[in-house]
Amino acid sequence: MTQKDVQLEIRGPVAVVRLSRPAKRNALSDGVILALRGIFETLPDTVRAAVLDGEGEHFCAGLDLSELKERDAGQGLHHSRMWHAALERVQYGPVPVVAALHGAVVGGGLELASACHIRVADESTFYALPEGSRGIFVGGGGAVRIPRLIGAARMTDMMLTGRVYNAADGERAGFAQYLVPQGQGFDKAFELATRVAENAPLTNYALMHALPRIAEQPADQGFMTEALMAAIAQSAPEAKSRVKAFLDGKAAKVKKA
Ligand code: 1HE
């Protein structure tokens, strides 16, 4: 299936979703945001993981500023909520999403990347929140998700001063879990997604849907939610067969890193 400006390609158990407006540096128009929402709401059942990539030299230049027309407060509220709904389908959708970051990961592009589960950056990647300089504020969930990656102090500094993080500093700050040589981001992201797709679906579900909520709960409630999720996961036939395979010497051991 190909939608305008966003492409979906199914490669076995992995869906490759690609922002495809390279002439506009993959800026996120309303159409792109709605297409992303539609894609993550309707992935085929055979898909077990996804890669989110951007065509061209840049992952994403953020909000399409040409659409930023004068809105009254109510329209602005609904526009932001439309982004929230779409990015929630990425974060709390059916499968884990690995982002392949390169070039500009800025503004709404960084908000979109933050909704993914694993971020792989190549050495060309840079991160910024130009909203601060454009007289606006984040509106795509960035105020919630970005401090959880890098801390509120770093985000405040980025927005107040226009600070740009390069790929190496960005990885140390917590934007990305992987840093690879330039041009190798997609291959690494695809390799990781293929690995993620092999997990028991209930394990991936627990990591996507239970873990972030447990992490936000008071410890006492978190322990209870964890126990419930653990009990459900280990009761699945797939968990029993995987544990038996290890005990029978038929499953891989954990290797020293
Ligand atoms: C755009 C956009 C865009 C590029 N909306 N059209 N985001 C920003 O403030 C970032 C704005 N963009 C940039 O700083 C740069 O474009 C980049 C660093 C990303 C890339 O630079 P470069 O030299 O490769 O490309 P360029 O020449 O700046 O842009 C190429 C074209 O893309 C050009 O259009 P053209 O018709 O003159 O060819 C640009 O106008 C266009 N373009 N970025 C619209 N963002 C939910 S709230 C989220 C709030 C935000 O995300 S605010 C931050 C917006």
Residues whose N, C-alpha, C, O or C-beta is under 5 A from the ligand:
A	BS01	1HE	A23 K24 R25 A27 A61 G62 L63 D64 L65 S66 W83 A104 V106 G107 G108 P130 E131 F137 V138 G139 G140
